[in-house]
Amino acid sequence: MKHLTILVPEGQNNISSIAGAYKIFTKANEYWKQTGRTELFKIELAGIAKEVEFHDGLFAVRPHTHISTITKTDLIIIPSLNHNYEQAIKGNDAVIDWIEKRYKDGAEVASICTGAFLLASTGLLDGRSCSTHWSVAENFRLMFDKVKLQPDKLITDENGIYTNGGAYSFLNLMIYLVEKYYDRQTAIFCAKVFQIEMDRTSQSSFIIFKGQKQHDDDMVQNVQAYIESHVDEKISMDYLSSKFAVGRRSFDRRFIKATGNTPLEYAQRVKMEAAKKQLENSRKTINEVMYEVGYIDVKAFREVFRKITGMSPLEYKGRYNKDAVV
């Protein structure tokens, strides 16, 4: 029998990813028993405290065991740290060391949402791909610049390390892992029981782009402000570099260093975020929205919109604008 460890770290307050992981894998075990096979995993919750409280003491989790008792495990699940990830990192040195040792001993590791901060603290993600909740992507990139952050991805899978995007998208990661460890039929069964859409690959359509402002480059801040105040215009990057008196190569380099995006990518994200809001809240046609964000070529607008959101403008409008006449 394989061993699954669901961690219960200190200093975090998201119980749903712990309970959800436990329930889905328990259901997968039950399905295997019903179909004449033995349970695949022994499932244990493990931490460094006998009890961890959530939501100001409203709920509590009592792990089965202390992590020190587990010297061999096959799969480790790191739950979401919600937005207390910095506090959780400081209070979980023993957990971080334990994860690193178990991975080097052959365990696979999966992080849920902001659990990626705890996983990244081990150093195991350096040079590897990773996703996390889109709302903390900028903080993650600043804290762990050696990690190849891919916040558009719903799930990453690299060298026995899995990460996923935000919030309840962890359910998709659990189904992905069930299929990987059990089989496709078990994954389908669990997806149907818990009503989880299978085979999702992106969280792009859920991202709310708020700009990447946590840097101290005044020139880049000024360029960002200019782009955001001229959403309805077609802006040339050569024009911007000239306007702010910076050579084009230096302009691009400083912008990428400060924001993680090229100036063109940033402008596209700003424009598409404005387009998304129009598609969500107005009865304007696709063409009307396109013109309002500075595009005149329908094909170009659709291509950029799909690249950023993972769907066409028409699909996006149909999903998020209940009352619009398309």
KOLTOR-295579 format. One record per residue (C-alpha): x, y, z; residue number from 0; residue in one letter. Coordinates in nm, 3 decimals, padded with zeros to 5 digits. Example, Ala and Ser with C-alpha at 12.3 -4.5 7.8 and 13.67 -1.06 7.14 Angstrom:
+---------+---------+---------+-----+------+
:    east :   north :      up : seq : type :
+---------+---------+---------+-----+------+
:  01.230 : -00.450 :  00.780 :   0 :    A :
:  01.367 : -00.106 :  00.714 :   1 :    S :
+---------+---------+---------+-----+------+
% end
This chain:
+---------+---------+---------+-----+------+
:    east :   north :      up : seq : type :
+---------+---------+---------+-----+------+
:  00.000 :  00.000 :  00.000 :   0 :    M :
:  00.123 :  00.349 : -00.086 :   1 :    K :
:  00.130 :  00.632 :  00.167 :   2 :    H :
: -00.030 :  00.974 :  00.124 :   3 :    L :
:  00.060 :  01.258 :  00.359 :   4 :    T :
: -00.169 :  01.561 :  00.369 :   5 :    I :
:  00.016 :  01.832 :  00.559 :   6 :    L :
: -00.146 :  02.057 :  00.819 :   7 :    V :
:  00.104 :  02.343 :  00.854 :   8 :    P :
:  00.100 :  02.601 :  01.131 :   9 :    E :
: -00.001 :  02.961 :  01.072 :  10 :    G :
: -00.248 :  02.916 :  00.790 :  11 :    Q :
: -00.625 :  02.919 :  00.779 :  12 :    N :
: -00.759 :  02.736 :  00.475 :  13 :    N :
: -00.929 :  02.416 :  00.583 :  14 :    I :
: -01.109 :  02.344 :  00.254 :  15 :    S :
: -00.803 :  02.217 :  00.068 :  16 :    S :
: -00.716 :  01.980 :  00.354 :  17 :    I :
: -01.067 :  01.840 :  00.385 :  18 :    A :
: -01.118 :  01.831 :  00.008 :  19 :    G :
: -00.797 :  01.639 : -00.058 :  20 :    A :
: -00.882 :  01.393 :  00.220 :  21 :    Y :
: -01.237 :  01.334 :  00.094 :  22 :    K :
: -01.144 :  01.284 : -00.272 :  23 :    I :
: -00.865 :  01.037 : -00.203 :  24 :    F :
: -01.082 :  00.855 :  00.051 :  25 :    T :
: -01.353 :  00.825 : -00.214 :  26 :    K :
: -01.098 :  00.694 : -00.466 :  27 :    A :
: -00.993 :  00.428 : -00.214 :  28 :    N :
: -01.357 :  00.333 : -00.159 :  29 :    E :
: -01.415 :  00.300 : -00.533 :  30 :    Y :
: -01.122 :  00.063 : -00.564 :  31 :    W :
: -01.261 : -00.153 : -00.284 :  32 :    K :
: -01.604 : -00.158 : -00.451 :  33 :    Q :
: -01.444 : -00.275 : -00.775 :  34 :    T :
: -01.262 : -00.565 : -00.610 :  35 :    G :
: -00.925 : -00.404 : -00.555 :  36 :    R :
: -00.747 : -00.312 : -00.233 :  37 :    T :
: -00.713 :  00.044 : -00.114 :  38 :    E :
: -00.424 :  00.215 : -00.291 :  39 :    L :
: -00.329 :  00.470 : -00.025 :  40 :    F :
: -00.301 :  00.488 :  00.349 :  41 :    K :
: -00.403 :  00.851 :  00.403 :  42 :    I :
: -00.262 :  01.047 :  00.697 :  43 :    E :
: -00.284 :  01.409 :  00.800 :  44 :    L :
:  00.047 :  01.518 :  00.951 :  45 :    A :
:  00.180 :  01.835 :  01.109 :  46 :    G :
:  00.391 :  01.971 :  01.391 :  47 :    I :
:  00.105 :  02.052 :  01.629 :  48 :    A :
: -00.159 :  01.830 :  01.785 :  49 :    K :
: -00.429 :  02.072 :  01.673 :  50 :    E :
: -00.445 :  02.361 :  01.427 :  51 :    V :
: -00.731 :  02.613 :  01.448 :  52 :    E :
: -00.897 :  02.776 :  01.150 :  53 :    F :
: -01.112 :  03.086 :  01.108 :  54 :    H :
: -01.050 :  03.229 :  01.455 :  55 :    D :
: -01.110 :  02.897 :  01.629 :  56 :    G :
: -01.438 :  02.818 :  01.455 :  57 :    L :
: -01.287 :  02.496 :  01.316 :  58 :    F :
: -00.988 :  02.284 :  01.411 :  59 :    A :
: -00.792 :  01.999 :  01.254 :  60 :    V :
: -00.620 :  01.733 :  01.463 :  61 :    R :
: -00.356 :  01.560 :  01.247 :  62 :    P :
: -00.322 :  01.185 :  01.271 :  63 :    H :
:  00.048 :  01.212 :  01.348 :  64 :    T :
:  00.356 :  01.432 :  01.379 :  65 :    H :
:  00.565 :  01.459 :  01.063 :  66 :    I :
:  00.867 :  01.317 :  01.248 :  67 :    S :
:  00.694 :  00.977 :  01.259 :  68 :    T :
:  00.678 :  00.959 :  00.879 :  69 :    I :
:  01.013 :  00.868 :  00.729 :  70 :    T :
:  00.874 :  00.719 :  00.409 :  71 :    K :
:  00.580 :  00.847 :  00.204 :  72 :    T :
:  00.483 :  00.836 : -00.163 :  73 :    D :
:  00.282 :  01.155 : -00.211 :  74 :    L :
:  00.275 :  01.476 : -00.007 :  75 :    I :
: -00.003 :  01.733 : -00.045 :  76 :    I :
:  00.067 :  02.086 :  00.077 :  77 :    I :
: -00.261 :  02.273 :  00.135 :  78 :    P :
: -00.335 :  02.635 :  00.057 :  79 :    S :
: -00.189 :  02.888 :  00.299 :  80 :    L :
: -00.457 :  03.138 :  00.201 :  81 :    N :
: -00.295 :  03.482 :  00.229 :  82 :    H :
: -00.092 :  03.402 :  00.540 :  83 :    N :
:  00.190 :  03.252 :  00.339 :  84 :    Y :
:  00.468 :  03.470 :  00.481 :  85 :    E :
:  00.363 :  03.383 :  00.837 :  86 :    Q :
:  00.336 :  03.016 :  00.744 :  87 :    A :
:  00.686 :  03.008 :  00.598 :  88 :    I :
:  00.834 :  03.158 :  00.915 :  89 :    K :
:  00.652 :  02.912 :  01.143 :  90 :    G :
:  00.713 :  02.594 :  00.948 :  91 :    N :
:  01.089 :  02.544 :  00.919 :  92 :    D :
:  01.054 :  02.183 :  01.034 :  93 :    A :
:  00.784 :  02.115 :  00.773 :  94 :    V :
:  00.994 :  02.275 :  00.497 :  95 :    I :
:  01.296 :  02.060 :  00.588 :  96 :    D :
:  01.079 :  01.749 :  00.606 :  97 :    W :
:  00.929 :  01.809 :  00.260 :  98 :    I :
:  01.275 :  01.850 :  00.107 :  99 :    E :
:  01.406 :  01.530 :  00.270 : 100 :    K :
:  01.105 :  01.320 :  00.173 : 101 :    R :
:  01.125 :  01.439 : -00.190 : 102 :    Y :
:  01.491 :  01.345 : -00.205 : 103 :    K :
:  01.392 :  01.005 : -00.063 : 104 :    D :
:  01.155 :  00.951 : -00.356 : 105 :    G :
:  00.823 :  01.110 : -00.255 : 106 :    A :
:  00.625 :  01.322 : -00.499 : 107 :    E :
:  00.494 :  01.658 : -00.381 : 108 :    V :
:  00.182 :  01.854 : -00.477 : 109 :    A :
:  00.108 :  02.209 : -00.362 : 110 :    S :
: -00.236 :  02.367 : -00.361 : 111 :    I :
: -00.283 :  02.737 : -00.440 : 112 :    C :
: -00.058 :  02.946 : -00.208 : 113 :    T :
:  00.090 :  02.625 : -00.069 : 114 :    G :
:  00.340 :  02.691 : -00.350 : 115 :    A :
:  00.507 :  02.946 : -00.119 : 116 :    F :
:  00.584 :  02.670 :  00.130 : 117 :    L :
:  00.701 :  02.438 : -00.146 : 118 :    L :
:  00.920 :  02.708 : -00.302 : 119 :    A :
:  01.082 :  02.770 :  00.036 : 120 :    S :
:  01.234 :  02.421 :  00.014 : 121 :    T :
:  01.430 :  02.520 : -00.297 : 122 :    G :
:  01.278 :  02.226 : -00.486 : 123 :    L :
:  01.105 :  02.458 : -00.734 : 124 :    L :
:  01.421 :  02.645 : -00.836 : 125 :    D :
:  01.450 :  02.627 : -01.213 : 126 :    G :
:  01.115 :  02.449 : -01.240 : 127 :    R :
:  00.766 :  02.550 : -01.345 : 128 :    S :
:  00.506 :  02.647 : -01.088 : 129 :    C :
:  00.158 :  02.791 : -01.063 : 130 :    S :
: -00.024 :  02.955 : -00.773 : 131 :    T :
: -00.324 :  03.181 : -00.719 : 132 :    H :
: -00.318 :  03.460 : -00.977 : 133 :    W :
: -00.375 :  03.726 : -00.708 : 134 :    S :
: -00.041 :  03.652 : -00.538 : 135 :    V :
:  00.163 :  03.585 : -00.850 : 136 :    A :
:  00.355 :  03.911 : -00.829 : 137 :    E :
:  00.452 :  03.855 : -00.465 : 138 :    N :
:  00.558 :  03.501 : -00.548 : 139 :    F :
:  00.774 :  03.616 : -00.838 : 140 :    R :
:  00.947 :  03.874 : -00.617 : 141 :    L :
:  01.011 :  03.623 : -00.337 : 142 :    M :
:  01.121 :  03.331 : -00.556 : 143 :    F :
:  01.285 :  03.469 : -00.868 : 144 :    D :
:  01.453 :  03.136 : -00.951 : 145 :    K :
:  01.117 :  02.967 : -01.007 : 146 :    V :
:  00.954 :  02.966 : -01.351 : 147 :    K :
:  00.617 :  03.102 : -01.245 : 148 :    L :
:  00.330 :  03.024 : -01.484 : 149 :    Q :
:  00.018 :  03.173 : -01.324 : 150 :    P :
: -00.195 :  03.105 : -01.633 : 151 :    D :
: -00.151 :  02.730 : -01.582 : 152 :    K :
: -00.408 :  02.543 : -01.379 : 153 :    L :
: -00.169 :  02.253 : -01.311 : 154 :    I :
:  00.204 :  02.204 : -01.353 : 155 :    T :
:  00.367 :  01.860 : -01.351 : 156 :    D :
:  00.745 :  01.839 : -01.350 : 157 :    E :
:  00.984 :  01.582 : -01.200 : 158 :    N :
:  00.734 :  01.452 : -00.946 : 159 :    G :
:  00.634 :  01.801 : -00.833 : 160 :    I :
:  00.281 :  01.926 : -00.897 : 161 :    Y :
:  00.138 :  02.272 : -00.839 : 162 :    T :
: -00.196 :  02.428 : -00.915 : 163 :    N :
: -00.366 :  02.764 : -00.946 : 164 :    G :
: -00.601 :  02.932 : -00.705 : 165 :    G :
: -00.875 :  02.854 : -00.457 : 166 :    A :
: -01.111 :  02.568 : -00.545 : 167 :    Y :
: -00.921 :  02.480 : -00.862 : 168 :    S :
: -00.736 :  02.245 : -00.625 : 169 :    F :
: -01.022 :  02.003 : -00.694 : 170 :    L :
: -00.893 :  01.971 : -01.050 : 171 :    N :
: -00.546 :  01.891 : -00.919 : 172 :    L :
: -00.689 :  01.621 : -00.694 : 173 :    M :
: -00.871 :  01.460 : -00.989 : 174 :    I :
: -00.550 :  01.487 : -01.194 : 175 :    Y :
: -00.357 :  01.305 : -00.919 : 176 :    L :
: -00.629 :  01.041 : -00.879 : 177 :    V :
: -00.602 :  00.962 : -01.249 : 178 :    E :
: -00.223 :  00.953 : -01.227 : 179 :    K :
: -00.211 :  00.720 : -00.925 : 180 :    Y :
: -00.530 :  00.516 : -00.969 : 181 :    Y :
: -00.669 :  00.523 : -01.324 : 182 :    D :
: -00.892 :  00.721 : -01.559 : 183 :    R :
: -01.209 :  00.543 : -01.455 : 184 :    Q :
: -01.151 :  00.621 : -01.087 : 185 :    T :
: -01.088 :  00.984 : -01.175 : 186 :    A :
: -01.413 :  00.997 : -01.375 : 187 :    I :
: -01.603 :  00.841 : -01.085 : 188 :    F :
: -01.466 :  01.094 : -00.835 : 189 :    C :
: -01.527 :  01.382 : -01.075 : 190 :    A :
: -01.890 :  01.276 : -01.109 : 191 :    K :
: -01.942 :  01.227 : -00.736 : 192 :    V :
: -01.795 :  01.566 : -00.648 : 193 :    F :
: -01.917 :  01.731 : -00.971 : 194 :    Q :
: -01.577 :  01.855 : -01.082 : 195 :    I :
: -01.515 :  01.949 : -01.445 : 196 :    E :
: -01.235 :  01.728 : -01.573 : 197 :    M :
: -00.934 :  01.815 : -01.788 : 198 :    D :
: -00.925 :  02.187 : -01.722 : 199 :    R :
: -00.579 :  02.322 : -01.802 : 200 :    T :
: -00.597 :  02.698 : -01.751 : 201 :    S :
: -00.706 :  02.954 : -01.492 : 202 :    Q :
: -00.660 :  03.239 : -01.742 : 203 :    S :
: -01.029 :  03.330 : -01.764 : 204 :    S :
: -01.040 :  03.387 : -01.387 : 205 :    F :
: -00.742 :  03.622 : -01.367 : 206 :    I :
: -00.812 :  03.985 : -01.277 : 207 :    I :
: -00.514 :  04.186 : -01.397 : 208 :    F :
: -00.436 :  04.466 : -01.152 : 209 :    K :
: -00.099 :  04.572 : -01.284 : 210 :    G :
:  00.242 :  04.483 : -01.147 : 211 :    Q :
:  00.343 :  04.779 : -00.932 : 212 :    K :
:  00.554 :  04.628 : -00.654 : 213 :    Q :
:  00.884 :  04.768 : -00.778 : 214 :    H :
:  01.079 :  05.091 : -00.739 : 215 :    D :
:  01.157 :  05.181 : -01.100 : 216 :    D :
:  00.995 :  05.524 : -01.143 : 217 :    D :
:  01.029 :  05.519 : -01.520 : 218 :    M :
:  00.839 :  05.191 : -01.544 : 219 :    V :
:  00.575 :  05.318 : -01.302 : 220 :    Q :
:  00.523 :  05.621 : -01.526 : 221 :    N :
:  00.498 :  05.405 : -01.837 : 222 :    V :
:  00.244 :  05.180 : -01.665 : 223 :    Q :
:  00.035 :  05.483 : -01.568 : 224 :    A :
:  00.050 :  05.611 : -01.927 : 225 :    Y :
: -00.059 :  05.278 : -02.073 : 226 :    I :
: -00.346 :  05.250 : -01.826 : 227 :    E :
: -00.471 :  05.602 : -01.901 : 228 :    S :
: -00.460 :  05.551 : -02.279 : 229 :    H :
: -00.639 :  05.218 : -02.309 : 230 :    V :
: -00.837 :  05.336 : -02.610 : 231 :    D :
: -00.524 :  05.415 : -02.814 : 232 :    E :
: -00.295 :  05.199 : -03.021 : 233 :    K :
:  00.038 :  05.258 : -02.848 : 234 :    I :
:  00.374 :  05.200 : -03.012 : 235 :    S :
:  00.647 :  05.070 : -02.783 : 236 :    M :
:  00.902 :  05.271 : -02.984 : 237 :    D :
:  00.693 :  05.580 : -02.912 : 238 :    Y :
:  00.685 :  05.500 : -02.539 : 239 :    L :
:  01.060 :  05.445 : -02.511 : 240 :    S :
:  01.118 :  05.774 : -02.695 : 241 :    S :
:  00.859 :  05.960 : -02.485 : 242 :    K :
:  01.031 :  05.851 : -02.164 : 243 :    F :
:  01.380 :  05.909 : -02.308 : 244 :    A :
:  01.506 :  05.553 : -02.271 : 245 :    V :
:  01.673 :  05.346 : -02.542 : 246 :    G :
:  01.448 :  05.069 : -02.670 : 247 :    R :
:  01.663 :  04.778 : -02.549 : 248 :    R :
:  01.707 :  04.932 : -02.205 : 249 :    S :
:  01.336 :  05.019 : -02.199 : 250 :    F :
:  01.235 :  04.657 : -02.258 : 251 :    D :
:  01.495 :  04.521 : -02.017 : 252 :    R :
:  01.391 :  04.750 : -01.730 : 253 :    R :
:  01.024 :  04.682 : -01.789 : 254 :    F :
:  01.070 :  04.305 : -01.784 : 255 :    I :
:  01.285 :  04.323 : -01.470 : 256 :    K :
:  01.025 :  04.536 : -01.289 : 257 :    A :
:  00.703 :  04.364 : -01.398 : 258 :    T :
:  00.787 :  04.024 : -01.544 : 259 :    G :
:  00.622 :  04.127 : -01.872 : 260 :    N :
:  00.748 :  04.301 : -02.182 : 261 :    T :
:  00.593 :  04.648 : -02.237 : 262 :    P :
:  00.381 :  04.503 : -02.519 : 263 :    L :
:  00.256 :  04.216 : -02.303 : 264 :    E :
:  00.170 :  04.462 : -02.027 : 265 :    Y :
: -00.024 :  04.686 : -02.266 : 266 :    A :
: -00.210 :  04.384 : -02.401 : 267 :    Q :
: -00.305 :  04.269 : -02.051 : 268 :    R :
: -00.429 :  04.616 : -01.957 : 269 :    V :
: -00.639 :  04.637 : -02.275 : 270 :    K :
: -00.780 :  04.288 : -02.239 : 271 :    M :
: -00.874 :  04.352 : -01.876 : 272 :    E :
: -01.066 :  04.660 : -01.989 : 273 :    A :
: -01.229 :  04.454 : -02.264 : 274 :    A :
: -01.329 :  04.182 : -02.017 : 275 :    K :
: -01.506 :  04.435 : -01.794 : 276 :    K :
: -01.699 :  04.571 : -02.091 : 277 :    Q :
: -01.797 :  04.222 : -02.201 : 278 :    L :
: -01.909 :  04.134 : -01.847 : 279 :    E :
: -02.110 :  04.448 : -01.772 : 280 :    N :
: -02.239 :  04.602 : -02.095 : 281 :    S :
: -02.451 :  04.515 : -02.395 : 282 :    R :
: -02.186 :  04.639 : -02.638 : 283 :    K :
: -02.093 :  04.425 : -02.936 : 284 :    T :
: -01.753 :  04.260 : -02.969 : 285 :    I :
: -01.654 :  04.519 : -03.231 : 286 :    N :
: -01.759 :  04.810 : -03.009 : 287 :    E :
: -01.551 :  04.674 : -02.722 : 288 :    V :
: -01.259 :  04.612 : -02.956 : 289 :    M :
: -01.255 :  04.976 : -03.073 : 290 :    Y :
: -01.276 :  05.103 : -02.714 : 291 :    E :
: -00.953 :  04.925 : -02.621 : 292 :    V :
: -00.759 :  05.052 : -02.920 : 293 :    G :
: -00.792 :  04.765 : -03.171 : 294 :    Y :
: -00.918 :  04.795 : -03.528 : 295 :    I :
: -00.830 :  04.444 : -03.647 : 296 :    D :
: -01.085 :  04.185 : -03.532 : 297 :    V :
: -00.850 :  03.893 : -03.590 : 298 :    K :
: -00.569 :  04.053 : -03.387 : 299 :    A :
: -00.809 :  04.140 : -03.104 : 300 :    F :
: -00.946 :  03.786 : -03.089 : 301 :    R :
: -00.599 :  03.631 : -03.094 : 302 :    E :
: -00.470 :  03.846 : -02.807 : 303 :    V :
: -00.793 :  03.798 : -02.609 : 304 :    F :
: -00.772 :  03.420 : -02.645 : 305 :    R :
: -00.401 :  03.417 : -02.556 : 306 :    K :
: -00.471 :  03.600 : -02.230 : 307 :    I :
: -00.807 :  03.451 : -02.125 : 308 :    T :
: -00.802 :  03.110 : -02.290 : 309 :    G :
: -01.130 :  03.174 : -02.475 : 310 :    M :
: -01.273 :  03.393 : -02.750 : 311 :    S :
: -01.443 :  03.728 : -02.670 : 312 :    P :
: -01.777 :  03.573 : -02.769 : 313 :    L :
: -01.726 :  03.274 : -02.539 : 314 :    E :
: -01.620 :  03.504 : -02.255 : 315 :    Y :
: -01.926 :  03.724 : -02.299 : 316 :    K :
: -02.153 :  03.420 : -02.308 : 317 :    G :
: -02.007 :  03.288 : -01.983 : 318 :    R :
: -01.995 :  03.607 : -01.775 : 319 :    Y :
: -02.264 :  03.840 : -01.911 : 320 :    N :
: -02.598 :  03.684 : -01.828 : 321 :    K :
: -02.815 :  03.954 : -01.978 : 322 :    D :
: -02.618 :  04.051 : -02.287 : 323 :    A :
: -02.764 :  04.003 : -02.632 : 324 :    V :
: -02.478 :  03.849 : -02.828 : 325 :    V :
+---------+---------+---------+-----+------+
% end
